[in-house]
Amino acid sequence: MRAPFIERRSKQADSRRSERGATMALVAVAMLGVIAMAGVSIDIGTLYQASAEAQRSADAAALAAARVISMSGLTTDPNNSPDWSPICGPPNQGINSLATQAAIATAQQNSVAGASNLNVTVMYSSPGGAANTDCTAAGSGFGINPLVTVSVTQSNMPVYFLRMWGTTTSSVTATATAEAFNASTSSLAPTPVSYATWPRCVKPWVVPNSDPDHAIPSPQSFISTATPGAIQDPGIFPTGVIGETFTLTPDCNVGSSSCSLISNPPIANPGTSTLQYVPGQVPPSATAVPSCSTSSSATVLDPYAQAIAGCDQTTQYRCGKMNENNVDLTEWNPANGDTTLGGQCLIHQTSGTAAAGNGQDALAAATPGVPPPNYPFQILAGGSNPAVTEGLTSGAAITSSTSIATVPIYNGSFINTGNPNPQITIIGFLQVFINYVDASGDVNVTVMNVVGCGSDPTATTTFTGTSPVPVRLITQQ
């Protein structure tokens, strides 16, 4: 009677042993699937990370190229495209233009998936126009609000688990477009816009709206009074304002205990290439002040000198806002030392001699040492440039310089003149290259850009930054 029972138990045990084997096989297959999916997720995550790195590389490269263009004078010159070649034209004897060089070098500094051997393509276009590797083919609109599009590709990225699907390598590509925006020409854009510019780090040399080198003996304006915000004489010197070189002289009597005005208001002096300035009101202390302006000399420690030598990010020069800024007639030393000490500190000038070649950066000239400089502007490193002490060759072309400064333009009238800090209305800015600063507080400059308050000076949408011609990203892919 017990044999059939024992037989049944034996069969049940065999069945369970058989099921255990099948379960183990299923678990093994499932584990392989889970591991494969985990591996694929790692590969996909790596690609996403690489894609984000490529986007950062493209963003930085586009902004770097746009920055080079913004310093070249192009944004005020829509009609001189053949001259743009050194900045953004085709390769010359195999050497890329400065903007293209800046884009490629910046992209290569941002590695993708641990590698910097990136494929970088730089294209130039005007708003609404076709893109081309040569900006001289971009049309006159490029000289208003130029666009730079940079594509960054990292090819042949190795993959591991995706090989199970026959994929051995992959690639990522990112694209970014940056714009150099000049508000004074915004009304000429294909789609007119209305913006104002409120730059920071502006130097406190407030100048009247008078161009000293045009329409002698009655100087014209930098900013048009007939069309508010527009540039009066766009284009290249001598017909235009870009490349014009003159000297800013303090409208303050030497030896006074304050800024005792020589002319009220300050004026341009036709035929002498001079333009008077008055000291702007600055905060008690500036920020980003270099060491040479914080020495033991009490004169150098003056807040006005610090605002020149460093970066005054506190004062907001509100372009187009009525009576929003002030000048400071209590500043006693612009003609006796403050401008000289702060200015020479700013540009790394090692001597008070009224000439270039004392350590400061310089603009490349058509004939070395003979103005006017080549257009578009190219900056050469001076012997005292900090980058030279770190290995850069003196005289090498560079894409940024502390010699580039922004100066406010006001409408020419003081409000509340009985106050030592009368109010003024800023109507635009000069972006200048400082050639040298002499011992009398005179500042020799070359105009790089003129920026008005835009087609609508009362615009509430504003651009801020350290340049009156800001650069911005407008697309990312």
Steps between C-alpha positions, in 0.01 A plus 500: 500500500791739550674451167265715289537785752880480488485502120286811494738681737794412277326643193412823685863540609621452143248760381618754755864439409409558136321825583797620702721461195258696282474777758875533518516526122230767498676695776828480309336630183324775694826604667668522161218725380521721810878530468468580130239769566712642781797507265299669227381756758863572587584553134195722448583696817854550374365630170265740678789627711714543189215682329477746791877553487483560124225758555709686757792493257286638215350770726839621619645494148213701348521761776878527460472563126220754550711677761789537253258647245353740757846648563585541132269791410276291271175576680506861385614435146248328268666598172865398513487122473829457307683646799354241739717217367766496778231461766258251345594448136639192324836347598796704384783269393349227712459717811148552632362845580517622862135426583526151354826441686337611825202269445714196422743562786216549749320187381817292532544620858170333590559126462216266402510146644853571618631593155571841346552396138167647398369582156405869515312687227452878518238674287408870471170657401284808532158470666276311260785444253681189379800377697848483350848423625605841365336804662587723203227310315248549782354827364474848644267384777799326657641843586195575715442197723746230388423135574750220556393135492739235630450124463707263711519127422677224690521200269607140559398490863548139616199310632501170683166336562338646188729273303250222563281683249782541251599858601871543564533881506275802536523879466343808656443842343392831655435837337475851647443842346620819668431861407694821554224756556534875446183669625570818303443316173213282620245698301680394180470128571263291283274475804542833684548465872505746785763452766717710725849420623617549857863382509701454816871570557458833318791740548400828674601726211171665405518663155256726314327390181754676276723337241828698491616376160197557277340809344773743599457762638157395627534145635219256439358263756594141572131419552246653264263755650262467203462122538554425870732206556639492144869553421565834333800394287512119470787333319874538485702815558545752338138497378376299797574499869650152528878524526492866594783580742489796739596597854267523797609796713365580849267801513654587835749773582836366614581560865141551620374323809204376298400477134481869422358493148693654214196488271141467616386269353802309365568540129678346204782700348482478119835490328683384813349150529418550867182441696451617856369266770374547853537244781201276558370427848630165625427293812727515807687195374515317170513126444747282311778748575850399381787507748666803340207720607511392865858590579612715791445819301195688630441643155475157340258389769255771396165336403499687169841356409386155611192522277734570208756233582246237596137422432227716647207258493293705745428812296225440247538725199138497388496591134199708398366555852453868574733642767586155635875549541729756659840655446727574793642853510654429842753267337812707533763307314404384147748747350763459771539128544191282548428446131870450429559247776174311451525502121861386484422227750206386287696464176829384660681811380839523668579865429324835494645577160230612256564222251427139427756228557530529878378150577133547413311312227469663159279495193662355190581778256510502120858620542651410841486801726307712253127567552230439403492133603395220271127444476343283630696531820757246607659528843865422564628404846728752670814403688328561838188299419474234775459232233845586365657423836328160480651414163303691237719667241507878522334642189283191446137551400260467795120492524450702820675789671459724802578790266144471367279735703146632495438875542153655554364767264257752651268748332714805585306664781533490879186492716507659845831671433520647850560149630858365501351185343278635220278256316549398138316290241704225333408460133765252387848359543836503329693176497861610468847356496731690736829562321671676791438721805731791564607677820240777454199268511461501122381171352575427135235267358384340174126451449409134454121526525229755561182384671183704540211419727318317221210587275293571812700655785215429743513124434453290812679196355869550565836336452756510778861386510848640474469607136260743334487250211386190689525148365222253566400147408184498291471132400623166630457159336 
